[in-house]
Amino acid sequence: MRALLISPDPQVREWMALAVRSAARRVNEEFETLEARDGVTGLALAWRDLPDVVVADEIASRAGAFAVAMDLKGADPPFPGSVIIILDRAQDEWLARWSGADAWFVKPVNPFELGDAVASFLEAGHKEAV
């Protein structure tokens, strides 16, 4: 299984990785993590490697987390993995919903709650594939 972590901040990517590792233990799977420092690189990696889950930090740039979610979920056919956005403020929840993201969290994020969400999406994906 693969997870793509998108953030310009290496510390944010590190706690995202912590959350993904906790999800990997919960679903008893090995995880490969891919990392991108911006949305443009993240989109390229997402379409090339088709990770099971993308966790994108809200990035103040042209290709931020909302653009990543819109591009992936609005494609035809849509991206098969789950997209989770990490928001800087609660006022942006409507943008996360509008972008097509599967889930979103407002900072500060409890990495265990994020891990639970990742694990839930992975478990649901396994059930659909059976």
C-alpha atoms as one frame of an Amber mdcrd trajectory, in Angstrom:
protein
   0.000   0.000   0.000   1.099   3.548  -0.690   0.440   6.918   0.897   1.363
  10.256  -0.650   2.086  13.078   1.806   2.050  16.623   0.408   3.346  19.585
   2.425   6.074  22.200   2.059   6.918  21.675   5.741   9.095  18.617   6.530
   7.770  18.527  10.111   4.185  18.323   8.857   5.159  15.518   6.479   6.789
  13.722   9.434   3.644  13.760  11.592   1.591  12.758   8.546   3.947   9.778
   8.199   3.423   8.964  11.882  -0.336   8.880  11.320   0.031   6.690   8.229
   2.290   4.264  10.096  -0.329   3.940  12.851  -2.940   3.178  10.167  -0.621
   0.604   8.580  -0.339  -1.229  11.893  -4.109  -1.137  12.347  -4.818  -2.715
   8.941  -1.766  -4.987   9.196  -0.205  -3.753   5.950   3.223  -2.535   4.947
   3.150   1.073   3.772   5.341   2.893   1.325   5.211   6.648   1.805   5.825
   9.069  -1.019   6.456  12.736  -0.260   5.992  15.958  -2.195   6.798  19.511
  -1.163   4.146  21.121  -3.376   0.884  20.384  -5.128   2.325  20.236  -8.645
   4.813  17.532  -7.671   2.142  15.828  -5.568  -0.274  15.611  -8.494   2.406
  14.146 -10.747   3.256  11.510  -8.122  -0.417  10.745  -7.461  -1.196  10.054
 -11.118   2.056   8.170 -11.695   2.005   5.955  -8.588  -1.749   5.835  -7.747
  -1.339   5.729  -3.952  -4.153   4.356  -1.808  -4.394   7.616   0.118  -3.214
  11.189  -0.419  -2.838  13.486   2.598  -2.399  17.106   1.497  -1.571  20.061
   3.717  -3.467  23.240   2.846  -0.841  25.042   0.798  -1.098  28.703  -0.137
  -0.173  28.249  -3.777  -1.743  27.808  -7.181  -1.709  24.019  -6.811  -2.584
  23.672  -3.144  -4.538  20.957  -1.379  -7.896  22.074  -2.808  -6.545  22.019
  -6.367  -5.009  18.595  -5.726  -8.333  17.208  -4.485 -10.296  18.793  -7.350
  -7.899  17.467  -9.970  -7.846  13.948  -8.536 -11.520  13.564  -7.625 -12.851
  15.541 -10.589 -10.986  13.513 -13.213 -12.767  11.092 -15.521 -12.368   8.432
 -14.282 -11.758   9.815 -10.786  -8.642   9.011  -8.803  -9.237   5.641  -7.099
  -7.599   6.496  -3.761  -8.794   8.630  -0.865  -7.856  12.296  -0.530  -7.568
  13.907   2.908  -6.892  17.632   3.346  -5.258  19.214   6.396  -6.784  22.686
   6.844  -5.175  25.717   8.448  -8.544  27.062   9.639 -12.096  25.818  10.166
 -13.488  28.494   7.815 -12.044  26.532   4.886 -14.117  23.399   5.508 -16.528
  24.433   2.743 -13.600  24.560   0.304 -12.562  21.053   1.318 -16.115  19.797
   0.717 -16.316  21.678  -2.597 -12.967  20.258  -3.745 -14.243  16.687  -3.482
 -11.893  15.654  -0.671 -12.947  12.476   1.101 -12.114  13.928   4.527 -10.461
  16.931   6.141  -9.030  17.931   9.491  -8.341  21.360  10.984  -4.914  22.025
  12.521  -3.737  21.132  15.057  -4.477  17.568  13.994  -4.248  14.629  16.346
  -2.117  12.150  14.352  -4.049   9.235  15.827  -7.362  10.653  14.556  -5.795
  11.111  11.133  -4.476   7.542  11.353  -7.975   6.297  12.197  -9.364   8.056
   9.115  -6.648   6.597   6.878  -7.272   3.115   8.292 -11.042   3.471   7.801
 -10.611   4.413   4.140  -8.214   1.517   3.609 -10.524  -0.967   5.321 -13.488
   0.268   3.270 -11.438  -0.084   0.083 -10.593  -3.674   0.954 -14.269  -4.496
   1.534 -15.260  -3.095  -1.861 -12.527  -5.092  -3.586 -13.700  -8.378  -2.052
